[in-house]
């Protein structure tokens, strides 16, 4: 009968080079093997250079070239950090995502992960990772909605773009969403700061007036003022949302 160590090694050998994984896949594949035995087997393979350790419980099978070992794809590392046992526990956000959305041309070598349980910043095989706290249930089909809301929240911090330019890009992104997602966007905005809710509310009211924004307007303190810097040409209704 094969030992746990041999079963784990066999499983690793079946993996394609570059594969990123955690010990959870072995717990599922080898239900009769204890977690501790699996962890010890993976640790042994890591010391032998068969696999590389990213962080506790997370590894990858290195791809080798004439120049040495190639680090895993950034997208695979991000997936490993945002999905646990098939459940999504976070999502990528920040400058790299804003770049992909067309909001800025600047790039960053630091990845931002939004999660309900943020960790300390880390460096995984040369990839810098930071965490921000975001409360909510992160459904796969709603990740792009959270990312739009993050961009609205950070609109004054997006490099190489004015608030007016960013609003135009975000308007296009929201316009590409089906109506049910536009409505859901309003619902998710309740988890954000008042200035984010105000800017989204003004955008939805002016550009997508068929979407009910009443729930957002009710929560705006009439004494609050939001200095966002968007012009009245871009958002003629901004004053009704206390936006300067």
Secondary structure, 3 states (H helix, E strand, C coil): CCCHHHHHHHHHHHCCCCCEEECHHHHHHCCCCCHHHHHHHHHHHHHCCCCEEEECCEEECCEEECCEEECCCHHHHHHHHHEECCEECEEEECHHHHHHCCCCCCCCCEEEEEECCCCCCEEECCEEEEEEECCCCCCHHHHHHHHHHHHHHCHHHCCCCCHHHHHHHHHHHHHCCCHHHHHHHHHHHHHCCHHHHHHHHHHHHHHCCCCCCHHHHHCCCCCCCECCCCCCCCCCCHHHHCEC
